[in-house]
Amino acid sequence: MATQIVSGKTAITATINGETRDWLCEPRQTLLEVLRDTLGLTGSKEGCSNGNCGACNVIMDGRLVNTCCVLAVEADETEITTVEGLATPDGLSTLQANFIEGAGLQCGFCTPGFLVSTKALLDKNPNPTDEEIRWWLAGNLCRCTGYDKILSAIKKTIAETNAS
Amino acid sequence: MRAIQYAAPRSLSDAVAILQERGSKARILAGGTDLIVQVGENVRDVDTLVDGKRIPELMKLSFDPVTGLTLGAAVPCYRVYEHPEIQSHYSGLVDSASIIGGTGIQGRASVGGNLCNSGPAGDTIPTLIAYSATARIVGANGERTVPVEDFCTAPGRNILQPDELLVSIHFPVPPAHFGAAYLRFIPRNEMDIAVVGVGASLALDDAGTIVSARVALAAVAPKPLYVPEVGYFLEGAIPSTEVFAEAGDIARSLVTPISDMRGTAAHRKHLTGVLVRRTLQRAFERARA
């Protein structure tokens, strides 16, 4: 048989936040587990582990995904942006700064997912309507803010980006 | 998650060879948004995941104006609803693919995976039936093509044999004056599982009379339910709100829903009538457009 069946640890390579990262993982490990426990990228959160909450969202090959529903072995040769990739050495991104300034978070557990999800939206559609923002973020759950302040922080970011 | 094995074959023949060797505990991995969760929660007895996303036939998405649409089994939902020819020729499929989960789920989840998961509430399956779609299956003994309405057999079960996999779903070219739609009822606006879902299609003649109609239902039976009786009733009728309401009454008489946390059997029966009427109305508006 030409195709290898992997049972133990296998070597995976991906580009994460612009850096080449290699790791060893077992097939049973999700990408979320490897990001947090192997690579130390603990920004992505484990909320539900079943694709409902969006706290583990990353951008993988240009698409928003829930890393709890992706095996780490599936990430071989992909390009990934996690919440750690949003800020620059000079400081937080405009979106992150506006979440803080506008109180778009309280406990903060869902925030990495919202930030990454919003980045994926604005990369694709820099001027979404309120309804488009809310639909896009339907897969991100927040039990603190009631979403209005998140929406305001995103709209402020859009306005500032358009003005600059 | 307990230990599993993983393979990423590059060809159909390799995938079939692995399935044949591993038997019924091997399963094709498409987007994984159902399967990885099920394996993690130990509700599917699976020990080997065979990644289908490196097999070209499973990732193919192409439209031919003569032969129709070929949708590879592992093509993610976003590629479906962003595809210009699907948007213009198969808008009912856009309805389904764009309401499964949230954006992150749609980045991975596939229509083929939804079909193979064979949930009674699968949001794409009634739509596939409404489009007269067929499933292309390949296994150790060759290939077969099956109408989608014959694919699912029971909750989470289907006709795939242990050595078989779904390669692609084929949609015929819609005839003139054709429209299809999918509507579902859920208690919130998004991110939920259908309490009832309805896929419907209508083809009209030049005078506007219905020449053919297909209706299929989600979450009202142990499997996605094709109700040909509704189509027979509609054939030859002049479209009207009254005719569509009567079609809804017929559908309501055919369903066998259960009561669960999403809704009671009585509520589901009521919704079946309402949604069949509304879905037919939407399909009719598209057929007329």
Interface residues (C-beta under 8 A of the other chain):
Chain A: M1 A2 T3 Q4 I5 V6 S7 T10 E26 P27 R28 Q29 T30 S49 N50 G51 N52 G54 N57 M60 R63 L64 V65 N66 C68 C69 V70 L71 V73 E74 S117 A120 L121 W135 W136 L137 A138 G139 N140
Chain B: M1 R2 A3 I4 Q5 Y6 A7 A8 P9 R10 S11 D14 A15 A17 I18 E21 R22 L29 G31 G32 T33 I36 V37 G40 E41 T48 L49 D51 K53 P76 Y78 G101 G102 T103 G104 I105 G107 R108 N189 E190 M191
